[in-house]
Amino acid sequence: MANADPSPQRLLKILCLHGYRQNAQTFRERTGSLRKILKKHAELVYITAPNKVKPLEGEEDSDQRGWWFSARDETFVAQEQSEVHPGYEDSLDVIAKAFSEQGPFDGVMAFSQGAAFAAMICALQQSGDTRFSFSFVIIVAGFCSRSSGHAVLYKTPITLPSLHVFGDTDRVIQKDMSEELLTYFKDPKTIEHTGGHFVPTSAPQKKLYIAFLDPWLQEIRNR
């Protein structure tokens, strides 16, 4: 009698956080190439931020969302110094619920404002917040929040393994903003590309994504 086929290998499970004015569906669509690269290695789980963003003047309402705002009028500018962060606690609750109901997650992958938020979740986990438990983070076009209430989250270097991806010609989140966030992580890995504000997936980056994930892929395969 022939031996039964071995059970399929478990994939890494990665929570994905979209950028400002996106939602789970639009971010999923914009990361189709990344999903293709990682399809044999990881399951990507997309969730939507709870805070609805007002459409720009003359723009249709396409369910744009944000993780927090930098002003009381529910707008957001990444470069804006702020004393408030409306929507932040609601977003923490949404992500905690995702960990509870859709996890466990091996890691988090996030873009732009979502990447800034992911960095803060790393800090919360390190400080002992048991709502979040993951082993690595991929931060694309990330930056430090300029909201004063978040300053405490940047006081201690984050030891979680991290991969930081940013573009030389990004005009939305300038390169120096992403480089500033790097300084709050211990031994960060980086992918620097020549493009702008997007998740790069050309051949050189493909190899580096998989190389970064390899320790956790090996751990799964050796179980």
N, C-alpha and C positions, 0 to 999 in steps of 0.2 A: 504493500500500500504506500502511495507517495506521501511524502511529508507535507503537512499543511503549510501554506505560505506563511512566512513570519508576519506578525502583526505590524502594521505601518508605524514608522518612527514618529514620535510626537514632535510637533513643530514648536518653536518658540512662540509665545503669545505676547504680542506687543500692543499696548494701548496707544492710540494716535490722537493727538490734539491739534486741531486746525488753527489757522491764523485768524486775525481780526477780519471781519466782513466775510468769513467763510462759514460753513457748517460741515457736519460729518460727510454729507453726500458730495459737496463740491470738493472737499479735500481728498476724498477717496478718488474722485475722477481725476484730479490733478496729480495724483501719485500712482497712476496706473503703471507707469514704467517701473517704479520702485516695487510695486506689488509683484510685477512679473519677475523682477530680479530675485525677490525673496520668496517666491511661491513654494520652493522646495525646502525652505528653511524656517519660515515664520508665517504665522497668521496675524494679520493686522486688523485690529478692532477699532473702529472709528466711533467717537461720540461727539455730540453737539453741545456747545456752551449754552447756558441757560439765559444769557442776557441778549435780548433782541437789539440790534443796531438799526438806527434810523437810516433809511436809504438816502443816498446823496440826492441833491436837487435834480429833478428830471429823470431819476432812476426808478425802475420798477422795484417793488418790494420782493426780494428773492430770498427771504428768510436769512438775512445776514446776522451773524452772532459774534459776541465777544466774551472774553473771560473776565474782564473787568474794565472799568472806565477810569479815565484820569481827571474827569471833571464832573461836577454835580449835574450838568445838563446831559449826562449820559453820552459823552463823546470820548474819543481816545486819541492821544498823540503820544507816540512812544518816547519822543524827545522832551516831553513836557514835564517839568517839575510840578509835583502835586502834593497836596495835603490830604487827599481823599482817594479811595479806591472802591467806588460803588460796584456791587456785583461780585466782588472777590469771594466773599463767604459763600454765596450761592453756588459759585463754581466749584469751590472746595467740596461742597456737599454732593454735587453732581459727580465729581470724580471719585469721591469716597464711595458713593453708591455703585459706580462702575466696578471698582475694586471688589466690593462685597458681592455683587450679583453676577458680574461677568468675568471676574478673575478666577484664579490668581493670574497675574501678569508677570512675565519674566522681565519686561522692560517697558520703557515709554519712548515713543518717537514723536517729536513735536516741531511745529513750524511757526516762526515769527512770534506773535503774541502768545500762542500756545507754547512755544519753546521757552519764552520768559516765564510762563506759568509753570512749566515742567521743572525748571531750575528751582523755583520756589518750593515745589513739592519735594524735590530732592532734599532741600534744607529742612523741611518739616519732618520728613522721614528720619533724617539724621538726628534731629532733636528729640526723637522718641514718639512722634505722632503715629500711632498704630493703625490709623486708617489706611496708610499707604505702605506697600511692601513690594519692592521690585529691585532688580539686580544691576540694571544699567540704564543709561539714558542717551538718546540721540537727539541733539539740539541743532535744528537748522534755522539759520538767520535769527538766533537768539539775542537777547539783550537784557540788561538789568532794569527792573522797574524803577521809575523815578518817583513813585509814590512813597512819601515819608513813612507810612505805616509798614512798609515792606523792608525798611532798612535793616531791621534786626535779622532778617533772613540771610544777609550777606556778611554777618560778623564772623562766622566760622567757616574755614575752607571745607568744601564738600568733597568727601572721599569716594563717593560712588563713581564707578567707572563711567566715563563720558566720552562721547564723540561729538565734536562741534563742527558744523558745516556752514561755510559762509562764502559769499561772492565778492570779488574785488570791485564789481561795478553795481552792487546793490544800492539803489537810491532810496529805498524804503527804510531799511535798517542798515545803516552804513557799517562798513567793515569794522571801524574802530569801536562801535557799540558791541559787536559780537566778540571782539578781542577783549574788551573790558570784562565781559561775562566770564571769559576763559580764566581770568585771574582768580576767580572764586572757587575754582575746582582744582583738586590735587591731581597732577599727572594727566591732564586731559589729552585726548587724541584729537587731531584736526584733519579736516578736508577743506582745502581752500581752492575755489574754482574761479574761472575768469568771468563768469556770468553774473546775473543780477538776483532778483528776489524770487527764487524758486528752489525746489528740491532737485539737485543735479543727479543724473543717472547715466552718464556716459561711461564708457568702458573703464577708465581709470578709477572713477568713484565706485563703480560696481565692486571691484576687487577690494577696495578699502572698507566698504560696508560689511562685506562678508568676512573679511579679516578681523574686523572689530568684534563681530558676533561669534567668531569661531570658538572662544573658550566656553561659551554657554552651549553651543551646538555640540561640542565634544563631550560636555558633561551629560547631555541628554543621551548621546549615542553610547556612552559607557555605562549607563544604568542597566 
